[in-house]
Structures are given as C-alpha cells and as structure tokens.
Amino acid sequence: MSKRLIIEHVEPAAMSALMQLEAYLSTVSVPKKNIFLMEVRASQINGCSYCINMHTKNALHLGETQERIDLISNWKQTTAFSPEEKLLFAITEEITLISEHGLSDELYNDAESHFGKKLTAQIIMIVIIINAWNRLAVSLKTGKV
C-alpha cells in the first residue's frame, strides 16, 4: 500500500476548520467525561482504533472506570450507565449510523425534552465532530494503534 496524504499539508484550510470545530468542544456545557464516552462509542462504530484509544485514555484520566469503558459497546444491556448517558449513546449511534434513518423524531424529542434546545444542539455537534475525525483517520489510515 502506498503512503496516504497528510491532510494538513495538502488542505491546511480544511484542517484548520476542523481544528476550530474541535476547539468549540471546550465551550459546550456537556461534561467532558460524557463527551469522551460519546466519542468512544462513535469511534467503535466507525472502527477508528486511534480515536477509541485516545478518548478511552481521556475518559480514564477524568476518573472513568475501565469497567464502564468496556461496557460502552453493550450499553443497552447494562445498568452501568445512567438514563442520561444512555440517551447520549442513543443519539451518538443514530447520528453516526445516519444512513439507517438519521436522528429519529422520537429520540430528538426525548433529547430536547431532557436537555433543552441549546444542549441538544451541542450534543449533535459533538457527534458530528467525532464522526468527521473518525472518517478522516480511517480514510487516510492515520494513527494506527
């Protein structure tokens, strides 16, 4: 296999824009640990081992347990996660698997009812941003662990 391009060398403006979106995450009201859990789940779905590894380490650094990290892929069948965390995982999955049906009206309404408009918008953006990173890393085969 030939070496793939380094996006920041070929399209620095695109990488700069993605970095600005990443910086936006520091302004959201969603707890950082929840962001990392969402990022792990999206990265699992997308098969991005680099991002799974990075966001797992970030979550552990913030006090998340290895047991809960190990259960993320099976979050529906465990009591290890709160109803709020399960709602975040459900949103993450529906947006990540957008070709199936996208974010359903039922789940969107549940999110808005539970989190309000602003936080729901932030949650949606979190999922969009990690999916962009996952697609970049998987497409260019960067950061293999």
Buried (B, 14 or more C-beta within 10 A) or exposed (E): EEEEEEBEEEEEEEBEEBEEEEEEBEEBEBEBBBBBBBBBBBBBBBEBBBBBBBBBEBBBEBEBEEEBBEBBEEBEEEEBBEEEBBBBBBBBBBBBEEEEEEBEEEBBEBBBEEBEEEBBBBBBBBBBBBBBBBEBBBEEEBBEE
